[in-house]
Amino acid sequence: MRPADAYPDPADAPALRWGILAPGGIARRFAHEIPRYTASRVVAVGSRDLGRAEAFAADHDIPRAYGSYAELVADGEVDAVYVASPHSAHLELASLALTAGRPVLVEKSLTRNAAEARELFDLAASRGLFAMEAMWSRFLPHYRAVVDAVHDGAIGEVLTVTAQHGQHLVFGPEHRLWDPALAGGAMLDLTVYPLSFAHALLGVPDQVHAFGALSELGVDTGETVVLRYGERTVAVAQASLETAMANEATIAGTHGRIDLAGSFYTPVEVALSTHDGASWRLPVQHEGGFQFQAAEVARRVAAGETSSPLMSWQASVEVMELMDEARAQLGVVFPGE
């Protein structure tokens, strides 16, 4: 297994001046980690509520705050835009930024569905601009080391992948996670992690089988999604808004096994063991986490590229298609789809 320092250091990436659209909870982490661990800065934040934008800017030492999204994307000193709104607004806000000539990093899940993802990427392609889904885990050194080890055949033929993401996030129907109008539910916030993990390891499955439960308003409160690859390989992704799971992941192959401690999608220790008794451990070697995806954006934008092979447009669409199929089987439909 490759060591963590085999992958680029975010501090070495070119600098970008970031603007943030929608100053919610996840945007706070972005605003904290990017200037701390990279050469980039957050220079502006935009919200529909100027007071909220100003408070966020004050908290994170951001020089400019705007009371509309249009004002932020029009700021000529913003090099790239991070879209951190609820999923229901991802396409709208990403399109606003791309139309204004700004590269975008769009929080995961990229959009509500695969059709919206294709529309977003079509617009980016027509403008010749960079666009990427902020599936931050895919850029972490331990995650990349695991994917590379599996693809290099370190544990032989993969037979099973299991991964969980359950959190106790029980709120009222007004909360975005429980509001169908905001594309709430476990799928786009939690299940996307184990599904994207399975996709990174194994690609597109031959079969998808989903089992789960819905709230009174019709959002998915949790699910188990079984992915079948050929005759021998199965991946199982589990998630819940109603209970905290161990959030571990295991990949078992014909020659050995890789275990990721909980929470597998964050910087955690990785253990690889083989059937002949050999073992390796990859310890946690860094803080933060969001800096790795931001650094990848900076490198690709500086190179004049429109996408990253670590989270390609095709990969984002394929993961959205998996979730579309799982939602269809569960009976989850968002208003306006």
Secondary structure, 3 states (H helix, E strand, C coil): CCCHHHCCCHHHCCCCEEEEECCCHHHHHHHHHHHHHCCCEEEEEECCCHHHHHHHHHHHCCCEEECCHHHHHCCCCCCEEEECCCHHHHHHHHHHHHHCCCCEEEECCCCCCHHHHHHHHHHHHHHCCCEEEECHHHHCHHHHHHHHHHHCCCCCCEEEEEEEEECECCCCCCCHHHCHHHCCCHHHHHHHHHHHHHHHHHCCCCEEEEEEEECCCCCEEEEEEEEEECCCEEEEEEEECECCCCCCEEEEECCEEEEECCCCCCCCCEEEEECCCCEEEECCCCCCCHHHHHHHHHHHHHCCCCCCHHHCHHHHHHHHHHHHHHHHHHCCCCCCC
